[in-house]
Amino acid sequence: MKNFDVLLFDLDGTLTDSAEGIMNCAEHALNVMGIVEPDRNKLLRFIGPPLVDSFMDFYGLSREDAMKAVAAYRERYPVKGIFENRVYEGIPEALEMLKNGGKRLAVATSKPEVFALRILDYFDLAKYFEVVTGAELSGERNAKAEVIAECLKRLGNPDKETVLMIGDRKHDVEGAKLCGIASAGVKFGYAEENELENAGAEYVFDTPLMLAESVTAVG
């Protein structure tokens, strides 16, 4: 493994298990739009991609209707969904190890930044991160590559050879590639079988501890 000094973390499915809140809010939004999803497991698809894209891709909504669905989702999310969530076992210890090893840590998430900050504060994870970058509620900076690019800018544009994007879905890997940085996938999130490998992740880890040990071993 190469030496990486700057680590960008996705949030949902990477730092926290946010499935319950996201699925409940997606279900609420679909109901508002007159859509009933009989298979609740299909709502797992909402974890990771930008919301507006998910409503269009999975349910065939126009962009205008998808934005209405996003608005309905966000009616419930700040009140209930945001805290229907938990930190993955081993994440605080892994972040502590990486921080103590001299790594620069940041969050790059497609979740709106205002919500990401609330979640990190609530779970006492904000202290590990130098920068937290997310999407705008207006829909700007929605694509993962845009989030990563903004995160790198806030970090002072470090040498891309020293940066590793860490996430649980193909969107994290694809966004990293578009920005010219390496990526690592985590298997404890929401990726389907072989999703991360097929997307071209340079590294794949089964647990937070494996990730932290591998990265610090070459630091």
N, CA, C and O of each residue as an XYZ file, in Angstrom:
876
protein
N       0.843     -1.199      0.000
C       0.000      0.000      0.000
C       0.876      1.246      0.000
O       1.884      1.302      0.705
N       0.491      2.245     -0.791
C       1.219      3.512     -0.818
C       1.037      4.263      0.496
O       0.166      3.938      1.302
N       1.865      5.258      0.688
C       1.728      6.125      1.861
C       0.742      7.243      1.547
O       0.945      8.005      0.602
N      -0.315      7.344      2.330
C      -1.307      8.412      2.167
C      -1.334      9.257      3.434
O      -1.484      8.743      4.542
N      -1.186     10.557      3.245
C      -1.180     11.484      4.381
C      -2.527     12.147      4.611
O      -2.803     12.624      5.712
N      -3.375     12.183      3.577
C      -4.671     12.863      3.649
C      -5.771     11.851      3.344
O      -5.778     11.238      2.277
N      -6.689     11.681      4.275
C      -7.748     10.683      4.135
C      -9.111     11.360      4.133
O      -9.471     12.061      5.079
N      -9.866     11.141      3.055
C     -11.219     11.683      2.940
C     -12.209     10.551      3.202
O     -12.134      9.498      2.568
N     -13.126     10.764      4.125
C     -14.106      9.742      4.483
C     -15.493     10.130      4.005
O     -15.929     11.268      4.178
N     -16.182      9.168      3.402
C     -17.620      9.282      3.200
C     -18.267      9.191      4.585
O     -17.608      8.806      5.551
N     -19.549      9.542      4.685
C     -20.228      9.491      5.979
C     -21.180      8.299      6.077
O     -20.918      7.359      6.827
N     -22.280      8.331      5.325
C     -23.274      7.254      5.393
C     -22.677      5.947      4.871
O     -22.189      5.888      3.742
N     -22.719      4.905      5.697
C     -22.213      3.613      5.280
C     -20.723      3.453      5.457
O     -20.171      2.388      5.180
N     -20.063      4.507      5.921
C     -18.610      4.454      6.119
C     -18.246      4.781      7.559
O     -17.490      4.046      8.195
N     -18.779      5.877      8.073
C     -18.583      6.228      9.478
C     -19.782      5.804     10.317
O     -19.631      5.345     11.449
N     -20.976      5.964      9.749
C     -22.191      5.609     10.491
C     -23.108      4.720      9.669
O     -23.123      4.765      8.439
N     -23.879      3.904     10.399
C     -24.914      3.072      9.796
C     -26.217      3.864      9.854
O     -26.921      3.861     10.864
N     -26.516      4.531      8.765
C     -27.647      5.462      8.720
C     -28.850      4.887      7.990
O     -29.755      5.625      7.603
N     -28.864      3.573      7.802
C     -29.891      2.950      6.961
C     -31.304      3.259      7.429
O     -32.151      3.639      6.620
N     -31.571      3.101      8.713
C     -32.932      3.265      9.203
C     -33.487      4.650      8.888
O     -34.598      4.771      8.374
N     -32.724      5.688      9.192
C     -33.192      7.045      8.966
C     -33.391      7.364      7.502
O     -34.395      7.971      7.128
N     -32.446      6.960      6.665
C     -32.542      7.246      5.233
C     -33.720      6.495      4.613
O     -34.471      7.058      3.817
N     -33.877      5.237      4.976
C     -34.986      4.448      4.422
C     -36.338      4.999      4.873
O     -37.270      5.081      4.074
N     -36.448      5.371      6.132
C     -37.711      5.920      6.625
C     -38.059      7.231      5.922
O     -39.219      7.477      5.592
N     -37.057      8.060      5.698
C     -37.308      9.348      5.044
C     -37.608      9.173      3.560
O     -38.438      9.890      3.003
N     -36.934      8.223      2.922
C     -37.221      7.943      1.511
C     -38.641      7.418      1.357
O     -39.351      7.804      0.429
N     -39.055      6.544      2.258
C     -40.415      6.002      2.228
C     -41.444      7.115      2.409
O     -42.458      7.151      1.712
N     -41.182      8.013      3.339
C     -42.068      9.162      3.556
C     -42.186     10.004      2.293
O     -43.284     10.390      1.892
N     -41.043     10.285      1.670
C     -41.050     11.125      0.465
C     -41.814     10.455     -0.672
O     -42.571     11.112     -1.386
N     -41.618      9.158     -0.838
C     -42.335      8.444     -1.898
C     -43.840      8.469     -1.648
O     -44.628      8.640     -2.577
N     -44.230      8.297     -0.388
C     -45.661      8.341     -0.061
C     -46.258      9.705     -0.384
O     -47.377      9.804     -0.887
N     -45.499     10.752     -0.089
C     -45.957     12.105     -0.406
C     -46.172     12.255     -1.913
O     -47.080     12.959     -2.354
N     -45.322     11.583     -2.695
C     -45.418     11.659     -4.150
C     -46.420     10.641     -4.708
O     -46.547     10.495     -5.924
N     -47.125      9.943     -3.822
C     -48.130      8.983     -4.269
C     -47.561      7.653     -4.707
O     -48.203      6.921     -5.460
N     -46.364      7.328     -4.247
C     -45.699      6.080     -4.637
C     -45.573      5.183     -3.403
O     -45.121      5.626     -2.347
N     -45.969      3.941     -3.545
C     -45.822      2.969     -2.468
C     -44.784      1.931     -2.895
O     -44.932      1.284     -3.932
N     -43.745      1.782     -2.094
C     -42.707      0.784     -2.373
C     -42.985     -0.444     -1.506
O     -42.788     -0.392     -0.292
N     -43.438     -1.546     -2.104
C     -43.781     -2.729     -1.308
C     -42.568     -3.472     -0.755
O     -42.675     -4.199      0.232
N     -41.412     -3.285     -1.401
C     -40.196     -3.978     -0.971
C     -39.276     -2.983     -0.266
O     -38.544     -2.237     -0.915
N     -39.319     -2.979      1.063
C     -38.539     -2.000      1.833
C     -37.034     -2.103      1.567
O     -36.314     -1.108      1.650
N     -36.572     -3.302      1.250
C     -35.140     -3.463      0.992
C     -34.658     -2.616     -0.179
O     -33.482     -2.261     -0.252
N     -35.568     -2.293     -1.096
C     -35.174     -1.470     -2.240
C     -34.816     -0.046     -1.826
O     -34.148      0.672     -2.569
N     -35.263      0.360     -0.639
C     -34.951      1.702     -0.161
C     -33.482      1.833      0.252
O     -32.983      2.944      0.435
N     -32.801      0.710      0.396
C     -31.362      0.750      0.690
C     -30.592      1.436     -0.428
O     -29.491      1.939     -0.205
N     -31.161      1.462     -1.630
C     -30.480      2.090     -2.765
C     -30.286      3.586     -2.566
O     -29.464      4.206     -3.241
N     -31.042      4.166     -1.639
C     -30.931      5.606     -1.405
C     -29.672      5.970     -0.610
O     -29.316      7.144     -0.509
N     -29.013      4.979     -0.059
C     -27.829      5.259      0.755
C     -26.620      5.409     -0.148
O     -26.194      4.450     -0.792
N     -26.071      6.608     -0.194
C     -24.882      6.846     -0.989
C     -25.072      7.869     -2.093
O     -24.464      8.938     -2.039
N     -25.914      7.574     -3.113
C     -26.061      8.506     -4.222
C     -26.772      9.798     -3.817
O     -27.473      9.822     -2.805
N     -26.601     10.859     -4.584
C     -27.382     12.074     -4.340
C     -28.875     11.770     -4.411
O     -29.315     11.001     -5.266
N     -29.653     12.373     -3.513
C     -31.075     12.068     -3.415
C     -31.834     12.321     -4.714
O     -32.624     11.484     -5.151
N     -31.595     13.465     -5.322
C     -32.367     13.814     -6.515
C     -32.136     12.783     -7.612
O     -33.067     12.433     -8.337
N     -30.900     12.292     -7.742
C     -30.600     11.267     -8.742
C     -31.328      9.965     -8.411
O     -31.831      9.283     -9.303
N     -31.378      9.627     -7.122
C     -32.030      8.377     -6.722
C     -33.515      8.379     -7.067
O     -34.034      7.391     -7.585
N     -34.198      9.484     -6.781
C     -35.630      9.541     -7.096
C     -35.869      9.466     -8.610
O     -36.856      8.876     -9.050
N     -34.987     10.048     -9.394
C     -35.134      9.981    -10.849
C     -34.775      8.595    -11.378
O     -35.508      8.029    -12.189
N     -33.649      8.049    -10.919
C     -33.161      6.777    -11.456
C     -34.011      5.590    -11.025
O     -34.266      4.691    -11.827
N     -34.452      5.575     -9.775
C     -35.143      4.403     -9.239
C     -36.651      4.433     -9.451
O     -37.293      3.385     -9.515
N     -37.227      5.652     -9.562
C     -38.691      5.746     -9.660
C     -39.163      6.557    -10.856
O     -40.351      6.849    -10.986
N     -38.231      6.918    -11.726
C     -38.602      7.563    -12.983
C     -39.192      8.950    -12.851
O     -39.890      9.408    -13.755
N     -38.928      9.632    -11.746
C     -39.461     10.982    -11.569
C     -38.710     11.976    -12.446
O     -37.516     11.815    -12.699
N     -39.410     12.992    -12.901
C     -38.747     14.100    -13.587
C     -37.890     14.841    -12.569
O     -38.052     14.654    -11.363
N     -36.985     15.676    -13.051
C     -36.149     16.428    -12.102
C     -37.025     17.314    -11.207
O     -36.760     17.446    -10.012
N     -38.058     17.915    -11.784
C     -38.950     18.776    -10.998
C     -39.631     17.982     -9.878
O     -39.681     18.435     -8.735
N     -40.153     16.798    -10.209
C     -40.812     15.982     -9.192
C     -39.796     15.398     -8.212
O     -40.089     15.231     -7.027
N     -38.608     15.091     -8.714
C     -37.564     14.571     -7.830
C     -37.176     15.616     -6.783
O     -36.905     15.272     -5.633
N     -37.149     16.878     -7.178
C     -36.841     17.946     -6.223
C     -37.957     18.080     -5.183
O     -37.689     18.386     -4.022
N     -39.211     17.850     -5.600
C     -40.324     17.858     -4.647
C     -40.170     16.699     -3.654
O     -40.441     16.848     -2.463
N     -39.733     15.547     -4.165
C     -39.519     14.393     -3.290
C     -38.383     14.667     -2.303
O     -38.463     14.287     -1.135
N     -37.337     15.322     -2.773
C     -36.224     15.685     -1.889
C     -36.717     16.616     -0.782
O     -36.331     16.476      0.378
N     -37.567     17.558     -1.152
C     -38.120     18.488     -0.158
C     -38.929     17.729      0.888
O     -38.847     18.034      2.077
N     -39.712     16.740      0.451
C     -40.509     15.935      1.384
C     -39.592     15.106      2.292
O     -39.844     14.976      3.490
N     -38.542     14.557      1.715
C     -37.551     13.796      2.490
C     -36.982     14.677      3.597
O     -36.847     14.247      4.742
N     -36.654     15.899      3.243
C     -35.999     16.798      4.196
C     -36.963     17.413      5.208
O     -36.528     18.064      6.159
N     -38.255     17.216      5.016
C     -39.211     17.596      6.057
C     -39.034     16.683      7.271
O     -39.084     17.135      8.415
N     -38.828     15.410      7.007
C     -38.720     14.435      8.095
C     -37.298     14.300      8.626
O     -37.085     14.093      9.820
N     -36.318     14.422      7.711
C     -34.942     14.071      8.086
C     -34.381     14.867      9.265
O     -33.846     14.251     10.186
N     -34.474     16.210      9.289
C     -33.861     16.951     10.402
C     -34.542     16.713     11.742
O     -33.948     16.934     12.797
N     -35.800     16.256     11.695
C     -36.571     16.063     12.924
C     -36.356     14.661     13.498
O     -36.157     14.501     14.702
N     -36.398     13.651     12.629
C     -36.306     12.262     13.102
C     -35.167     11.480     12.446
O     -34.376     10.832     13.132
N     -35.090     11.544     11.135
C     -34.184     10.670     10.396
C     -32.715     10.842     10.721
O     -31.954      9.875     10.704
N     -32.316     12.058     11.015
C     -30.900     12.348     11.210
C     -30.294     11.546     12.357
O     -29.110     11.211     12.325
N     -31.102     11.240     13.365
C     -30.584     10.515     14.522
C     -31.038      9.050     14.574
O     -30.779      8.355     15.557
N     -31.712      8.583     13.521
C     -31.978      7.145     13.364
C     -30.721      6.553     12.728
O     -30.705      6.217     11.544
N     -29.694      6.435     13.521
C     -28.327      6.332     13.018
C     -27.444      5.780     14.135
O     -27.791      5.906     15.310
N     -26.323      5.178     13.792
C     -25.363      4.741     14.806
C     -23.960      4.707     14.199
O     -23.804      4.524     12.991
N     -22.951      4.884     15.034
C     -21.560      4.812     14.590
C     -21.162      3.346     14.476
O     -21.462      2.546     15.362
N     -20.490      2.998     13.393
C     -20.017      1.626     13.243
C     -19.010      1.280     14.339
O     -18.190      2.106     14.738
N     -19.094      0.054     14.807
C     -18.145     -0.426     15.810
C     -16.722     -0.324     15.261
O     -16.442     -0.768     14.148
N     -15.838      0.260     16.050
C     -14.432      0.373     15.663
C     -14.068      1.673     14.977
O     -12.882      1.957     14.808
N     -15.049      2.478     14.573
C     -14.741      3.734     13.876
C     -14.018      4.734     14.778
O     -12.992      5.268     14.357
N     -14.492      5.021     15.997
C     -13.756      5.990     16.826
C     -12.315      5.562     17.082
O     -11.405      6.390     17.055
N     -12.109      4.281     17.327
C     -10.757      3.784     17.581
C      -9.877      3.916     16.331
O      -8.700      4.261     16.429
N     -10.454      3.640     15.164
C      -9.699      3.759     13.913
C      -9.322      5.211     13.639
O      -8.193      5.500     13.242
N     -10.262      6.117     13.850
C      -9.981      7.531     13.629
C      -8.914      8.032     14.598
O      -8.046      8.822     14.229
N      -8.989      7.568     15.828
C      -7.987      7.943     16.840
C      -6.603      7.470     16.411
O      -5.626      8.211     16.517
N      -6.525      6.245     15.930
C      -5.253      5.681     15.486
C      -4.672      6.488     14.320
O      -3.482      6.800     14.293
N      -5.531      6.813     13.369
C      -5.086      7.560     12.199
C      -4.642      8.975     12.577
O      -3.618      9.465     12.099
N      -5.413      9.611     13.428
C      -5.093     10.970     13.875
C      -3.763     10.975     14.633
O      -2.909     11.830     14.402
N      -3.604     10.020     15.530
C      -2.358      9.925     16.291
C      -1.175      9.574     15.406
O      -0.027      9.859     15.746
N      -1.461      8.954     14.270
C      -0.406      8.617     13.315
C      -0.027      9.760     12.401
O       0.774      9.590     11.482
N      -0.606     10.933     12.654
C      -0.235     12.117     11.887
C      -0.986     12.308     10.587
O      -0.597     13.140      9.767
N      -2.058     11.552     10.379
C      -2.835     11.692      9.150
C      -3.783     12.898      9.247
O      -4.297     13.222     10.317
N      -3.994     13.543      8.105
C      -4.990     14.607      8.021
C      -6.316     13.973      7.591
O      -6.382     13.300      6.562
N      -7.361     14.189      8.374
C      -8.647     13.545      8.115
C      -9.691     14.580      7.726
O      -9.728     15.686      8.265
N     -10.541     14.194      6.774
C     -11.628     15.069      6.332
C     -12.821     14.203      5.954
O     -12.682     13.004      5.712
N     -13.997     14.826      5.906
C     -15.211     14.151      5.459
C     -15.640     14.752      4.125
O     -15.677     15.972      3.962
N     -15.963     13.879      3.174
C     -16.485     14.304      1.872
C     -17.736     13.475      1.605
O     -17.642     12.304      1.238
N     -18.901     14.079      1.787
C     -20.171     13.353      1.705
C     -21.156     14.059      0.786
O     -21.155     15.286      0.681
N     -21.997     13.274      0.120
C     -23.059     13.853     -0.702
C     -24.238     14.310      0.134
O     -25.152     14.953     -0.382
N     -24.230     13.985      1.425
C     -25.257     14.487      2.333
C     -25.083     15.997      2.484
O     -23.947     16.469      2.466
N     -26.159     16.775      2.633
C     -25.993     18.210      2.872
C     -25.054     18.480      4.040
O     -25.135     17.837      5.087
N     -24.178     19.427      3.842
C     -23.127     19.695      4.830
C     -23.687     20.035      6.200
O     -23.126     19.634      7.219
N     -24.789     20.773      6.231
C     -25.374     21.169      7.509
C     -25.802     19.945      8.316
O     -25.688     19.944      9.542
N     -26.289     18.910      7.647
C     -26.683     17.685      8.342
C     -25.464     16.873      8.758
O     -25.426     16.312      9.853
N     -24.478     16.813      7.887
C     -23.245     16.082      8.210
C     -22.594     16.636      9.469
O     -22.132     15.876     10.320
N     -22.558     17.950      9.584
C     -21.951     18.581     10.761
C     -22.726     18.233     12.027
O     -22.128     17.967     13.070
N     -24.054     18.233     11.938
C     -24.875     17.885     13.104
C     -24.629     16.440     13.545
O     -24.529     16.158     14.739
N     -24.532     15.534     12.580
C     -24.316     14.117     12.895
C     -22.952     13.909     13.546
O     -22.842     13.208     14.552
N     -21.925     14.509     12.981
C     -20.575     14.347     13.524
C     -20.475     14.929     14.929
O     -19.811     14.360     15.795
N     -21.127     16.053     15.152
C     -21.145     16.642     16.501
C     -21.898     15.736     17.471
O     -21.444     15.500     18.591
N     -23.041     15.236     17.038
C     -23.895     14.419     17.906
C     -23.176     13.158     18.379
O     -23.311     12.750     19.532
N     -22.408     12.546     17.473
C     -21.719     11.306     17.801
C     -20.267     11.524     18.251
O     -19.496     10.571     18.370
N     -19.909     12.785     18.497
C     -18.577     13.132     18.996
C     -17.462     12.687     18.044
O     -16.398     12.249     18.482
N     -17.717     12.804     16.749
C     -16.704     12.461     15.755
C     -16.075     13.688     15.111
O     -15.043     13.573     14.450
N     -16.672     14.854     15.289
C     -16.186     16.063     14.616
C     -14.745     16.387     14.987
O     -14.010     16.953     14.177
N     -14.337     16.038     16.189
C     -12.996     16.380     16.686
C     -11.875     15.742     15.874
O     -10.728     16.183     15.945
N     -12.200     14.708     15.104
C     -11.161     14.025     14.338
C     -10.890     14.678     12.986
O      -9.863     14.408     12.363
N     -11.806     15.539     12.526
C     -11.745     15.994     11.141
C     -11.351     17.460     11.007
O     -11.899     18.343     11.667
N     -10.400     17.676     10.144
C      -9.923     19.032      9.854
C     -10.928     19.794      9.001
O     -11.097     21.003      9.160
N     -11.584     19.095      8.110
C     -12.526     19.699      7.168
C     -13.722     18.762      7.012
O     -13.555     17.543      6.962
N     -14.931     19.329      6.935
C     -16.141     18.565      6.621
C     -16.814     19.227      5.426
O     -17.205     20.392      5.487
N     -16.942     18.483      4.355
C     -17.525     19.026      3.120
C     -18.702     18.163      2.696
O     -18.608     16.936      2.663
N     -19.805     18.815      2.372
C     -20.982     18.109      1.889
C     -21.662     18.890      0.787
O     -21.132     19.882      0.286
N     -22.839     18.431      0.418
C     -23.625     19.127     -0.603
C     -24.299     20.352      0.005
O     -24.366     20.506      1.224
N     -24.791     21.211     -0.868
C     -25.591     22.358     -0.447
C     -27.068     21.965     -0.496
O     -27.472     21.172     -1.346
N     -27.862     22.512      0.400
C     -29.299     22.222      0.394
C     -29.961     22.661     -0.908
O     -31.002     22.130     -1.294
N     -29.355     23.624     -1.576
C     -29.905     24.139     -2.837
C     -29.743     23.151     -3.985
O     -30.341     23.323     -5.047
N     -28.921     22.101     -3.768
C     -28.666     21.138     -4.837
C     -27.323     21.342     -5.490
O     -26.895     20.525     -6.305
N     -26.640     22.439     -5.137
C     -25.298     22.661     -5.668
C     -24.319     21.707     -4.988
O     -24.567     21.222     -3.884
N     -23.208     21.450     -5.666
C     -22.176     20.546     -5.162
C     -22.821     19.213     -4.775
O     -22.669     18.730     -3.653
N     -23.535     18.645     -5.721
C     -24.317     17.436     -5.470
C     -23.539     16.168     -5.807
O     -23.600     15.189     -5.063
N     -22.810     16.177     -6.918
C     -22.069     14.998     -7.353
C     -20.863     14.754     -6.451
O     -20.273     15.692     -5.915
N     -20.509     13.482     -6.291
C     -19.415     13.150     -5.378
C     -18.095     13.789     -5.801
O     -17.323     14.235     -4.951
N     -17.834     13.836     -7.092
C     -16.588     14.446     -7.557
C     -16.532     15.932     -7.189
O     -15.464     16.456     -6.873
N     -17.676     16.604     -7.232
C     -17.720     18.024     -6.852
C     -17.437     18.199     -5.363
O     -16.754     19.137     -4.955
N     -17.971     17.285     -4.563
C     -17.734     17.339     -3.116
C     -16.251     17.116     -2.823
O     -15.652     17.840     -2.028
N     -15.666     16.111     -3.471
C     -14.253     15.806     -3.250
C     -13.379     16.983     -3.674
O     -12.439     17.347     -2.968
N     -13.686     17.575     -4.820
C     -12.894     18.712     -5.295
C     -12.946     19.876     -4.319
O     -11.928     20.518     -4.063
N     -14.127     20.154     -3.771
C     -14.261     21.237     -2.791
C     -13.516     20.894     -1.505
O     -12.891     21.762     -0.895
N     -13.582     19.644     -1.099
C     -12.880     19.212      0.108
C     -11.370     19.398     -0.051
O     -10.700     19.883      0.861
N     -10.844     19.012     -1.206
C      -9.410     19.185     -1.470
C      -9.023     20.661     -1.464
O      -7.957     21.031     -0.972
N      -9.896     21.497     -2.015
C      -9.647     22.936     -2.019
C      -9.552     23.467     -0.593
O      -8.651     24.244     -0.277
N     -10.477     23.051      0.269
C     -10.479     23.513      1.662
C      -9.263     23.005      2.431
O      -8.827     23.618      3.405
N      -8.730     21.885      1.981
C      -7.532     21.331      2.617
C      -6.245     21.962      2.100
O      -5.148     21.601      2.528
N      -6.391     22.909      1.177
C      -5.220     23.584      0.645
C      -4.629     22.911     -0.571
O      -3.454     23.107     -0.881
N      -5.439     22.110     -1.273
C      -5.007     21.399     -2.478
C      -3.726     20.590     -2.264
O      -2.699     20.876     -2.879
N      -3.789     19.580     -1.392
C      -2.617     18.729     -1.179
C      -2.260     17.945     -2.436
O      -3.088     17.786     -3.333
N      -1.040     17.464     -2.496
C      -0.594     16.613     -3.596
C      -1.551     15.428     -3.714
O      -1.744     14.691     -2.747
N      -2.144     15.243     -4.878
C      -3.145     14.193     -5.046
C      -2.587     12.796     -4.837
O      -3.332     11.867     -4.523
N      -1.289     12.642     -5.008
C      -0.659     11.342     -4.765
C      -0.726     10.942     -3.296
O      -0.562      9.771     -2.954
N      -0.968     11.924     -2.431
C      -0.981     11.664     -0.985
C      -2.391     11.496     -0.427
O      -2.562     11.322      0.779
N      -3.419     11.549     -1.309
C      -4.812     11.572     -0.859
C      -5.505     10.244     -1.154
O      -5.344      9.674     -2.233
N      -6.276      9.759     -0.184
C      -7.062      8.541     -0.338
C      -8.512      8.820      0.035
O      -8.791      9.299      1.134
N      -9.441      8.520     -0.884
C     -10.872      8.625     -0.618
C     -11.367      7.286     -0.094
O     -11.087      6.248     -0.694
N     -12.100      7.293      1.020
C     -12.576      6.073      1.660
C     -14.100      6.090      1.697
O     -14.694      7.002      2.273
N     -14.732      5.100      1.092
C     -16.187      5.055      1.069
C     -16.711      3.653      0.871
O     -15.942      2.704      0.718
N     -18.034      3.526      0.875
C     -18.638      2.194      0.811
C     -19.402      1.919     -0.472
O     -19.943      0.825     -0.639
N     -19.463      2.894     -1.392
C     -20.234      2.700     -2.622
C     -19.401      3.071     -3.844
O     -18.367      3.730     -3.740
N     -19.878      2.630     -4.998
C     -19.148      2.897     -6.241
C     -19.035      4.395     -6.522
O     -18.098      4.835     -7.187
N     -19.992      5.178     -6.014
C     -19.964      6.616     -6.262
C     -18.722      7.257     -5.629
O     -18.182      8.232     -6.151
N     -18.284      6.703     -4.509
C     -17.072      7.206     -3.863
C     -15.843      6.906     -4.715
O     -14.953      7.743     -4.868
N     -15.816      5.705     -5.262
C     -14.698      5.284     -6.105
C     -14.676      6.089     -7.403
O     -13.630      6.575     -7.833
N     -15.843      6.218     -8.012
C     -15.926      6.946     -9.286
C     -15.595      8.428     -9.098
O     -14.920      9.026     -9.936
N     -16.073      9.022     -7.990
C     -15.760     10.417     -7.705
C     -14.278     10.625     -7.496
O     -13.713     11.622     -7.945
N     -13.648      9.682     -6.813
C     -12.202      9.768     -6.582
C     -11.448      9.720     -7.906
O     -10.517     10.495     -8.123
N     -11.846      8.821     -8.779
C     -11.172      8.694    -10.071
C     -11.280      9.989    -10.881
O     -10.309     10.426    -11.498
N     -12.467     10.593    -10.872
C     -12.659     11.837    -11.607
C     -11.779     12.966    -11.064
O     -11.416     13.890    -11.792
N     -11.444     12.874     -9.779
C     -10.607     13.898     -9.148
C      -9.134     13.527     -9.151
O      -8.304     14.295     -8.665
N      -8.798     12.365     -9.689
C      -7.404     11.974     -9.809
C      -6.762     11.505     -8.521
O      -5.553     11.649     -8.338
N      -7.579     10.932     -7.608
C      -7.019     10.415     -6.359
C      -7.374      8.937     -6.201
O      -8.287      8.432     -6.854
N      -6.639      8.254     -5.324
C      -6.876      6.834     -5.074
C      -8.100      6.653     -4.187
O      -8.556      7.590     -3.533
N      -8.624      5.426     -4.176
C      -9.812      5.144     -3.369
C      -9.684      3.811     -2.646
O      -9.029      2.880     -3.114
N     -10.330      3.756     -1.497
C     -10.432      2.518     -0.726
C     -11.894      2.272     -0.410
O     -12.608      3.191     -0.009
N     -12.345      1.040     -0.586
C     -13.713      0.690     -0.256
C     -13.777     -0.026      1.071
O     -12.838     -0.724      1.454
N     -14.898      0.144      1.787
C     -15.105     -0.567      3.041
C     -16.292     -1.513      2.889
O     -17.353     -1.128      2.396
N     -16.092     -2.758      3.321
C     -17.092     -3.800      3.112
C     -18.201     -3.797      4.159
O     -19.192     -4.511      4.008
N     -18.046     -2.994      5.230
C     -19.064     -3.008      6.285
C     -20.194     -2.027      6.005
O     -21.102     -1.881      6.823
N     -20.150     -1.355      4.860
C     -21.204     -0.423      4.488
C     -22.278     -1.080      3.644
O     -22.705     -2.195      3.940
N     -22.723     -0.393      2.584
C     -23.897     -0.832      1.835
C     -23.597     -1.281      0.413
O     -24.519     -1.415     -0.393
N     -22.349     -1.514      0.090
C     -22.006     -1.950     -1.263
C     -22.572     -3.335     -1.545
O     -22.611     -4.195     -0.664
N     -23.006     -3.537     -2.769
C     -23.415     -4.870     -3.195
C     -22.157     -5.706     -3.443
O     -21.049     -5.172     -3.482
N     -22.334     -6.998     -3.606
C     -21.195     -7.882     -3.797
C     -20.383     -7.470     -5.025
O     -20.930     -7.321     -6.118
N     -19.099     -7.292     -4.839
C     -18.138     -6.919     -5.885
C     -18.335     -5.509     -6.437
O     -17.679     -5.134     -7.409
N     -19.222     -4.726     -5.838
C     -19.467     -3.365     -6.334
C     -18.195     -2.516     -6.283
O     -17.863     -1.828     -7.249
N     -17.499     -2.567     -5.173
C     -16.306     -1.729     -5.000
C     -15.177     -2.174     -5.919
O     -14.491     -1.350     -6.525
N     -14.993     -3.484     -6.014
C     -13.944     -4.019     -6.882
C     -14.231     -3.686     -8.349
O     -13.335     -3.285     -9.093
N     -15.478     -3.855     -8.746
C     -15.846     -3.586    -10.140
C     -15.720     -2.107    -10.485
O     -15.461     -1.751    -11.634
N     -15.905     -1.248     -9.482
C     -15.774      0.196     -9.709
C     -14.306      0.614     -9.816
O     -13.996      1.701    -10.302
N     -13.407     -0.261     -9.356
C     -11.982      0.026     -9.481
C     -11.298      0.543     -8.233
O     -10.268      1.211     -8.320
N     -11.869      0.236     -7.054
C     -11.220      0.651     -5.813
C      -9.838      0.014     -5.719
O      -9.680     -1.188     -5.936
N      -8.841      0.833     -5.391
C      -7.478      0.304     -5.293
C      -7.296     -0.601     -4.082
O      -6.488     -1.530     -4.103
N      -8.052     -0.322     -3.030
C      -7.954     -1.107     -1.794
C      -9.363     -1.378     -1.282
O     -10.273     -0.576     -1.493
N      -9.538     -2.514     -0.608
C     -10.823     -2.848      0.002
C     -10.548     -3.411      1.395
O      -9.687     -4.273      1.568
N     -11.295     -2.911      2.391
C     -11.083     -3.324      3.773
C     -12.381     -3.854      4.378
O     -13.471     -3.353      4.101
N     -12.229     -4.884      5.212
C     -13.384     -5.509      5.840
C     -13.827     -4.805      7.117
O     -15.009     -4.833      7.459
N     -12.888     -4.170      7.831
C     -13.201     -3.547      9.116
C     -12.485     -2.208      9.249
O     -11.489     -1.973      8.566
N     -12.978     -1.325     10.121
C     -12.271     -0.062     10.372
C     -10.847     -0.282     10.878
O      -9.937      0.462     10.512
N     -10.652     -1.290     11.709
C      -9.320     -1.545     12.251
C      -8.344     -1.960     11.159
O      -7.194     -1.519     11.156
N      -8.786     -2.796     10.237
C      -7.922     -3.202      9.120
C      -7.502     -1.995      8.304
O      -6.347     -1.885      7.895
N      -8.443     -1.086      8.066
C      -8.143      0.135      7.340
C      -7.091      0.962      8.072
O      -6.087      1.363      7.483
N      -7.325      1.214      9.353
C      -6.417      2.059     10.120
C      -5.033      1.448     10.229
O      -4.031      2.149     10.094
N      -4.971      0.159     10.470
C      -3.677     -0.509     10.610
C      -2.906     -0.482      9.298
O      -1.694     -0.267      9.296
N      -3.595     -0.696      8.189
C      -2.930     -0.712      6.877
C      -2.383      0.652      6.511
O      -1.266      0.766      6.006
N      -3.175      1.695      6.767
C      -2.754      3.052      6.398
C      -1.616      3.539      7.304
O      -0.662      4.151      6.822
N      -1.708      3.276      8.591
C      -0.664      3.764      9.508
C       0.623      2.958      9.375
O       1.705      3.457      9.683
N       0.509      1.716      8.919
C       1.709      0.867      8.804
C       2.714      1.416      7.813
O       3.912      1.157      7.931
N       2.235      2.179      6.833
C       3.146      2.723      5.813
C       3.318      4.230      5.981
O       3.901      4.891      5.122
N       2.807      4.775      7.093
C       2.877      6.211      7.305
C       4.232      6.647      7.817
O       4.452      7.836      8.047
